[in-house]
Amino acid sequence: METKDMKKSALALLFALALQSPSFGATLNGVTLADTSNAGGQDLVLNGIALRTKLFFKIYVGGLYLPAKEKDAAKILATDGPRQMVMHWIYEVSKAKSCEVWEEGLEANTPNPSPEVKQGFASLCSWMIDTKEGDRFVFTYVPGTGTTVEVKGERKGVVAGKAFADALFAVWLGPKPSAGGDFKKAILGG
């Protein structure tokens, strides 16, 4: 038989556990992204979350993490600070198609990319896989280190330089984002 004291104790315990467990920033299309992340020892906050669609297909949920909330894409790209993009796949996409989208995004948003940036995108493409629902890609830029690419929790490599990071993040934040203007607006918190 429950007493008032037992109920109060149970509620107090649940409240204490809730305070200790990680909080979540947002859920979209059944995908939950944490409200914080870490890049090179610096805490980042979820700036925005968006659903990438193509025609009628839902492709992935993306989340942009920054040191502080920011709505200005140009300012984000100009700042030499840590940033992270998470892609949580909800649709199967071939490696070849992913590589095609990376190349189109580079071409549309980075005029005259340097040979180093082009080589960085070639490395990025070599690390891609045929995606399945639930796969997660994480791209983390840390000044002085470069952009770490993780595919399904496995570190694939690091591409040095801010120029590569800017070109990569411009795929989502540039003037012609490959994921579309609504996606860009959403990850900018709009």
C-alpha positions in Angstrom: 0.0 0.0 0.0 1.4 3.4 -1.0 1.6 6.2 1.4 2.0 9.9 0.8 5.6 9.8 1.9 6.4 7.0 -0.5 4.8 9.0 -3.4 6.8 12.1 -2.4 10.0 10.0 -2.2 9.4 8.5 -5.6 8.7 11.9 -7.1 11.8 13.4 -5.5 13.9 10.5 -6.9 12.5 11.0 -10.4 13.1 14.7 -10.2 16.7 14.2 -9.1 17.3 11.6 -11.9 15.8 14.0 -14.4 18.3 16.7 -13.3 21.2 14.3 -13.7 20.3 12.9 -17.0 21.3 14.7 -20.2 18.6 17.0 -21.5 17.5 17.0 -25.1 17.3 20.0 -27.3 14.9 19.0 -30.0 13.0 16.2 -31.6 12.1 16.2 -35.3 10.6 13.4 -37.3 11.3 11.0 -34.4 15.0 12.0 -34.2 16.2 13.6 -31.0 19.3 15.7 -30.9 20.9 16.7 -27.6 20.8 20.4 -26.6 24.6 20.4 -26.2 27.7 18.9 -27.7 31.5 19.3 -27.3 34.2 20.3 -29.8 37.8 20.3 -28.7 36.8 20.8 -25.0 34.4 23.6 -25.7 30.7 23.3 -25.0 28.4 23.9 -28.0 24.7 24.5 -28.0 22.1 23.3 -30.6 21.6 26.3 -32.8 18.8 24.7 -34.9 17.4 21.4 -36.2 16.0 20.8 -39.7 14.6 18.1 -41.9 16.3 17.6 -45.3 13.7 16.6 -47.9 14.0 15.9 -51.6 10.8 15.8 -53.5 8.5 13.9 -51.1 11.3 11.9 -49.4 12.6 12.7 -45.9 16.4 12.2 -46.2 18.0 13.2 -42.9 17.6 15.4 -39.8 20.4 17.8 -39.3 21.5 19.8 -36.3 24.0 22.7 -36.1 26.0 23.2 -32.9 27.8 26.4 -32.1 29.4 28.0 -29.0 26.4 30.4 -28.8 23.2 30.8 -30.7 23.7 32.7 -34.0 21.2 33.4 -36.9 23.7 35.0 -39.3 25.3 32.4 -41.6 28.0 34.7 -42.9 29.1 35.5 -39.3 29.2 31.7 -38.5 31.4 31.1 -41.5 33.6 34.1 -40.9 34.3 33.2 -37.2 37.2 30.9 -36.6 35.4 29.0 -33.8 34.3 25.5 -33.2 31.2 24.2 -34.9 29.5 20.9 -35.5 26.9 19.5 -37.9 25.1 16.2 -37.1 23.3 14.4 -39.9 20.9 11.6 -38.7 19.8 9.6 -41.7 16.2 8.5 -42.1 16.4 7.4 -45.7 18.9 5.2 -47.6 21.3 7.1 -49.9 24.1 5.7 -51.9 27.7 6.7 -51.4 27.8 7.9 -55.0 24.7 10.2 -54.5 26.2 11.6 -51.3 29.4 12.4 -53.1 27.5 14.0 -55.9 25.7 16.3 -53.4 28.9 17.2 -51.7 30.4 18.2 -55.0 27.3 20.2 -56.0 27.3 22.0 -52.7 31.0 22.9 -53.0 30.5 24.2 -56.5 27.4 26.2 -55.6 28.7 27.8 -52.4 32.5 28.1 -52.7 33.7 30.0 -55.8 37.2 28.9 -57.0 38.0 26.4 -54.2 41.7 25.9 -53.6 43.3 22.6 -54.5 43.5 21.8 -50.7 39.7 22.3 -50.3 39.0 20.1 -53.4 41.3 17.4 -51.9 39.5 17.7 -48.6 36.2 17.1 -50.4 37.8 14.1 -52.2 38.8 12.7 -48.8 35.3 13.4 -47.4 33.8 11.5 -50.3 36.1 8.5 -49.8 34.8 8.3 -46.2 31.2 8.2 -47.1 29.1 5.0 -47.1 25.7 3.8 -48.4 23.4 5.2 -45.6 20.7 3.3 -43.8 18.1 4.6 -41.5 19.6 5.5 -38.1 23.1 6.2 -39.4 24.7 9.3 -38.1 27.4 11.5 -39.5 29.1 14.1 -37.4 31.4 16.9 -38.8 33.3 18.8 -36.1 35.5 21.8 -36.8 38.0 22.8 -34.1 40.4 25.7 -34.9 44.0 24.6 -35.2 42.9 20.9 -35.5 40.6 20.9 -38.5 37.4 19.1 -39.3 36.9 15.6 -37.9 34.6 13.4 -39.8 32.7 10.6 -38.0 30.5 8.1 -39.8 28.4 5.8 -37.6 30.5 6.6 -34.6 33.8 5.8 -36.3 36.3 8.5 -36.8 37.2 8.4 -40.5 39.8 11.3 -40.5 40.5 14.9 -40.1 40.8 17.5 -42.8 43.0 20.4 -41.9 42.2 24.1 -42.3 39.5 26.6 -41.8 39.0 26.9 -45.6 37.8 23.3 -45.8 35.5 23.8 -42.8 34.0 26.9 -44.3 33.4 25.2 -47.6 31.9 22.2 -45.9 29.6 24.2 -43.6 28.7 26.4 -46.6 27.0 23.4 -48.2 24.3 24.0 -45.5 24.8 27.7 -44.7 26.0 29.2 -48.0 24.0 31.3 -50.5 22.8 28.1 -52.3 22.5 25.5 -49.6 22.2 22.0 -51.1 19.6 21.1 -48.5 17.5 24.1 -49.4 16.6 27.5 -48.0 14.1 26.1 -45.5 16.7 23.8 -44.1 19.2 26.6 -43.7 16.7 28.8 -42.0 15.8 26.1 -39.5 19.4 25.3 -38.5 19.9 29.0 -38.0 17.2 28.9 -35.5 14.6 30.6 -37.7 
